[in-house]
């Protein structure tokens, strides 16, 4: 069990301390409210720009994982930079990862690591926003800021995709990252948050699992059905102007959803064979990755899997020796292999990243501090070549110094893979034009 401190960033924001501040920071929507808002917005929505059916599993390591202790080790650097861990050879000769990721090293033939993404937003609030939206913050923000200036990737995908069977277009589990909201796109494009632990006994998804009285067949009338659905836990939609928007029509749609075979199969992780669940790791993170795979298979285009506890200012090596690194190594390698085995890796992009890397020199507390000038991003699927290292950092890992890419380039590449034009001009609530991504270029190696 990882200590609760590891689930917090340096500003002390923990998983259970997440606050809801304004439309852009909604903690996710209940499905009844979301269905109502999506229908209310349909008349004014722009036509879908997506010509691709690519789905994305976006794995967010909140706090900023160390590039040294993951995918860009520096074994020949001095000890105060090199750190305690060794390296492990990958399937590509001459390419090594940290020895804490042996399973990913073994499966390197199926994914690319970009070692040369760099930016200058060296705190959590700004860095999170930059890597979640592809745009820097327009004003300086501090570590503790909940930044909501621009729509997140998931919200933009939701805005551009039509999803069948009433399923949400954007899911985040177990919570929404601070910059993972819709901002001016509106609350209908906030993520549907699955907060419960899929590895727990009796796991049920709010607004998707049937209430007990419905399961038992005790809802005999529309009135009783309404009462049962009303007892389902929902986040109140403070953005809706019309309080009647979630009345009968949307309760009926919610009922259609929870009785949909597609939805029930996707959310009911208990249908997975035990051997598959074991491969992902019988823990909350591994099972959330498995749930993400199930959701993308039935057409949910964007799923964020949030993992806190990567802000290792202290005891970094002790933290990694616990099961934190092992969970990621086991779960992500299993996800990529499972998608490949099932023939769905071609249309499912897997992305693993945080807001920045960590400082070259180990500090007095045996940790590494914020360092946005070098970071590693894992990307797989959707035609991304396997066994490829893109870019490089210098011999001590201080700076990206070869094929340097910015978050705008990452965003441009992600949107292009998802079939969305990154030069699209949107309009905010004041009707001001805002380009989706400014001056982004493709990471050409992802399209080889």
URJO-V383078 format. One record per helix or strand of 3 or more residues. SS is the DSSP state (H for helix, E for strand). FROM is the first residue (numbers start at 1). TO is the last residue. Records with the same first field share a line. If there is no record, write none. Layout:
SS=FROM-TO ; FROM-TO
This chain:
H=4-7 ; 15-17 ; 23-25 ; 31-42 ; 79-82 ; 102-106 ; 108-110 ; 124-133 ; 153-160 ; 164-166 ; 183-185 ; 187-189 ; 212-215 ; 222-230 ; 243-246 ; 248-258 ; 261-267 ; 269-271 ; 274-280 ; 284-297 ; 316-321 ; 323-341 ; 345-347 ; 407-417 ; 444-447
E=55-61 ; 87-89 ; 96-98 ; 111-117 ; 170-173 ; 302-307 ; 348-353 ; 375-380 ; 388-390 ; 400-402 ; 425-427 ; 433-435
